[in-house]
């Protein structure tokens, strides 16, 4: 199984935010953003920071998909 962050990218578009805005708002690194772009795993702490910054839940930014 893999994680998809397509919901995150759609949410950013809906909120008219750019990826660089997410870096600032959630206080995440460029490295973490690169991992998100590749659909790689990130820590739950980082997911929580993103959710807090965007005022949303885990299921609003990510989903588990079959490979």
Secondary structure, 3 states (H helix, E strand, C coil): CEEECHHHHHHHHHCCCCHHHHHHHHCCCHHHHHHHHCCCCCCHHHHHHHHHHHCCCHHHCCEEECC
